[in-house]
Amino acid sequence: MGMNAAIGEFDEWQNMLTAVCGFFTMSAPTAPFNGHMELGRFGAFDIAGIAANVSKIEKTNRDVSRSDDANLFLILGVEGEAVLEQDGANARLGVGDMCLIDSRRPSEFRYKSGFKQISVHLPEMRTRELFSNRELPLAKILRYQDNALLRECVVNMYERAQTGGAQTGVVLANSPVERAAREEIDRLAQNEDCLHLLRHLVFGDRYNADGNDLSVNQYKRVNQYIEDNLDDPDLNLDKIAAACFITRRSLCRLFERAGLSPFTWIRMRRLERARTDIMNCKDGETCTDIAFAYGFNSSPHFSRVFKNKFGLPPKKLQMQSRVLS
């Protein structure tokens, strides 16, 4: 189930935005502030619903240097109008419009009045695999007349991430364990549908999972193995390389093409998973429980790297999320 919070204080909203989307620079509105923040995980994707009455949000070079992110944001306009800028391009985002923003580059969001957006966080290693390392059209409107299926897919994932509900019409197994496994398979399949629709919309072709591009197939194997084993505290290069049938050196080169190191990527994905669980934690569940579930074996170390990435210690984020939910 997703964290859903109506936020009345600008500083609290800014803290939550940093935790959800990374560091940004902005000023409080002159009018009384009102904002909203939602975060849920659907399959392998974090999906955020963000609303406020601010006029500008900017990711400066300093914000980029402070942020430890490697996501592609697929943004859907829900309410209001916005102009999104990145790398010299700009997109005028209205209701139902969609565009892509790279979290690792400076960007600017300008709003006429209040806004609401859905942001699907697509992990970079996964998008590199699916898009075969091709250049993506950042801050450009994805063709509205052709994006109906992708819009429907994004809205459905967002709604289900918030409610934790299963897809209508899906017949699930009887036991809780079987039901949870079936729901996760269904969510991951819908993640794939989203990515394939996005690729078709951007490039006009379809992904060939049986293609002969060795690096693409390597990305796929490595990414899937890491995602499936984030809870393993002993996850290391030798273990990943052996499981994916590549050399340690080839594994490092694969990450170098994305401007990352394997250790950075693993830590990043563990922290992002932990962040979403902390913002949606069950009664009685502690930050230490969540940290250990994602391969961290030291609570102080986890708290330190968590605060460096998200701007708040995990316990403070947990308390703030509970108060605002």
WOTA-V886769 format. One record per run of one state. SS is the DSSP state (~ for helix, > for strand, _ for the rest). FROM is the first residue (numbers start at 1). TO is the last residue. If there is no record, write none. Layout:
ss;from;to
SS;FROM;TO
SS;FROM;TO
//
This chain:
ss;from;to
_;1;2
>;3;7
_;8;9
~;10;21
_;22;24
>;25;26
_;27;34
>;35;42
_;43;44
>;45;52
_;53;55
>;56;59
_;60;60
~;61;66
_;67;70
>;71;79
_;80;81
>;82;86
_;87;88
>;89;93
_;94;97
>;98;102
_;103;106
>;107;111
_;112;114
>;115;123
~;124;130
_;131;137
>;138;138
_;139;143
~;144;146
_;147;147
~;148;163
_;164;175
~;176;203
_;204;213
~;214;228
_;229;236
~;237;244
_;245;247
~;248;256
_;257;261
~;262;279
_;280;286
~;287;293
_;294;298
~;299;310
_;311;313
~;314;324
_;325;325
//
